[in-house]
Amino acid sequence: MLLFLHAHPLITAIGCGSLIGLVLALIGGGGSVVATPMLVYVIGLRNPHLAIGTGAIGVAVNAAMALAGHARAGRVRWRTGALFAFCGLAGAGVGSSLGKLCDAQTLLRGLSVLMLVIAASMILRRVAEDAPAVQTGWRRLAGFGAGSGSLAGFFGIGGGFLIVPGLVSATGMSTAEAVATSLIAVTAFGATTAANYALSGLVDWSVALALIAGGLIGGIAGGAIAGRLTGQRDLLRFLFSALVAAMALAMLASTIN
């Protein structure tokens, strides 16, 4: 099976992109964190730096497509999202530059640990959604922006698991608005990371385009069925977080052995 996947990387990339787009549409984030592991272990881009650069393009474009859908529904707070993204752009640039200098195995090991944290945060997010929002001010928002931008750039992820709670705690907006607004920053951070890696020749453009095509398919499918699964989003989030945790443990084991 793995031999087939590696022999048909573009077809496999479309499938992986579809999964990312579907997750983004159904549970509002988290899908981008599996881009690098899938590119390395499923599609077969054995250079983690090449995988991060390639995945960052897919993350940015898929987030932009999802953002367009939320914008049409009127859920995006553009001013707040633009400020958050601006505060994190420098962090994304610095983080991606440091990521390129980091040893590949160390990078994958760190990503696997971060994936475990993200899986736990996704499971616990329901508690945060049920709690009343407490506004903590724009300085904290800027701090969340800088921190999430740095992590997004270093590991080539979207950073939504930090952006969403940052927006909620700093502004008091609803979780639905925060998920929609966060996509501004996810798009900006992904584009910054992708550009930095592209300047070093660390992008497989054919695979990136296949990821984007798959993301479009998955996003459309997710949008079509999202309304029917409104009551099942907690279950979907739990199942996906379990998948993320399993992938993280497998990655961690492979980098230790």
N, C-alpha and C positions, 0 to 999 in steps of 0.2 A: 504493500500500500504506500509506504513512504517513498519507495522507488518510483511509483507512478507520480506522486506529488512532485518530487524533485525533477522528474522528466518533463513535467508540464507546469512550470512555475507560473506562467501567466494565467492559466486557468485556475490554478490554486490561489493565486493572488486575488482574482476576482471573487472567489469564494470567501477568502479571509476578509476582503473589503466589505462584502455583503454582511458578514457577521458584525463587523464594527458599525456599519450604518444601521443595522437592525437594532443593535443594543442602544445606540445613541438615540434612536427614535422612540424606543419602548420605555427605557428607564432613565433617559436624560443624562447620559455620561458614563464614563468608565470603560467604554469600548476601546479607546485609544491606547490604554495601558497594555493591551495584549498584542498590539501591532508589532513591536520589536520581537517578542518571543515567537510569534507566528512566522515572521520573516526569517528568523534564524533557524528555527527547528522544524517548521512545516514547509515553507517555500524553499529553503535551502541557501539563503544568503549567509554564509558562515562568518563573514566579517561583521561583527556587531555594530561597528561604526557605520558601515554601508547600510545596515538594516535600520539604524536610527535615522540617518539622513533620508532614506527612501520612505520610511514610515511617517516622518514628520510632514512630508508633502501630502500624503493621504489624510493625516489627521487634520491639517489645515483646511484642505478643500472639503472634506466631509463635514467638518464643523461649520464651514461657510454655507454649505447647502442646508444644513439643519437650521442655521441661524435665519436663513431666508424664510423658511417655513414658519418659525416662531414670530418673525417680524410681521408676516402677513396676518398672524393671529393677534398682533398687538401686545405681545407679552414682553418685548425687549425694552429695557430702560437704557437708551443709547448713551446718554450723558454719563451715567454711572459706569456703564460697561467700558466706555472709551477711556475714562480716567483710570480705571482698574488696569486695563490693558497697557496704557501708557506707563504706569508705574512699574509694570513688570517687563517691559521691552528690554531695558538694559540688563536685567537679570537673565532673561532668556539668551541674550547675546553672549554674556559672560559665561553662563552655565553651559551653553553649547560649545564654546571654545575650550572650556575645561574638560568637557566630555570627550572631545576629540583627542586630548592629551592623555586621557586616562587609559590604563591597561584594560584590554577587552574583557578579560575574565573578571576583573574587579568591578567593571561596569555592570556586567550581567549579574554578578552576585549582589551588588547594591540594588539593582532593579528588582531582583527577586524579593529582597527584604521589603522594598517599597510596595510591591504588589501585595504582600501579606498585610501591610498597614492599610492599603486601599480596600482590600477585601473586608477587613474588620470595620472600616469606616462606613462602607456601603451597608453592612448589616445593621450598624448602630444608627444610621441616618434617620430611621423612622422615629427614634426617640427625640432627635433634634427637631424633626418636623412637627411633632406634637407639642413641643415646648413653645412658650411665647417668645417672639423675637425681641432681643434686647439690642438697641442701637448703641454702638461703642465708638462711633466717630470716624472721620475721614482719615485720620492718621493711621488708625488700625487698618483701614481699607488699603491704604498705600503700602503698609507693611505686608499684608496678605498678597498684594499684587507683586511686590518685589520677590517675596519668598516663593510663591507659586511659579513665577516666571523663571526663576533660577532652577527649580526642580524640573520644570517642563523642558527647559533647554538642555540641562545636563543629561536627562534620561530619555529625551525625545517623546514625552507623553503630553497629553492635553492639559493636565493639571486641574481638571474640573472638580476633583475630590477636595481640593483646597479652595478653589475659587467660589464654589457654591456656598459653603458655610461662611466664607469671608464676606460675601455680599449680604447674606442674611443677617449676620451679627453686626455689620457696620451700618447697614441702611434700614433694616427692619422690613425689607421687601419679602414677599411670599417666596416659598421654595420654587414654585412654578416660574415666577419671574426671574429668580436667581439662576435657575437652570438655563433659561432662554438667554439671559444677559451674559452669562458666563461664556457663551459661545463666541462672543466678540474677542475675549482674551484668548480663548483656546485657538481661534483662527490666527490671531496676531502672534502668539508664542510659537505655534507650529510653523508659520511662515518664516519667522526669524530664524528658528532652528534649521529649517530646510535650506534657507539661503546660505547660512554659515557652512553647512555641510556640503552644499553644492559647489561653493567656492573652492573646496578641497577635493572635488571630484568624487565625493562619497554619496552619490545618488545613482540608483539604477532606475533610469527614467521609464523604461518599458514596464517594469514591475510597479512603479509608482502610478502610472496611468491605469494599470489593471486594478490596483487598489481603489482608485478613484471611481472607476466604472462600477466595481462591486459595491462601493459605498453608496452610490446613487441607487442601485437596485435595492440594496438593503434598506435604505432610507425610505424609498417609496413604499416598499412592502410593509415596513414598520409603521409608517404613517397611516396606511390603509387599515391596519388591524389594531392600532393603538387604542382607538375608542372602544373596541370590544373587550379589551383586556384591562380596563381601568381598575377593576377590583382585584386584579391579579398581579399588580406591579410589585408589591412586596415580595411575593413568591418568586417572580422573575428576577428581582434584584438579589434575593437570597441565592437562587440557583447560579446566577452569573458570578456572584462573589465567591461561591464554592469552587467554580471553575477557575477563577483567577487565583485562588489560594492553591489549588492543585497544581496549576501551571508553575506557580512560584516555587513550590516545594520541589517539583521536578527540575526546574532550572537550578535551584540551589544545590541539589544533589549532583547535577552534572558539572557544576563549577568546582565542587569540592573534590570529587573523585578524579 
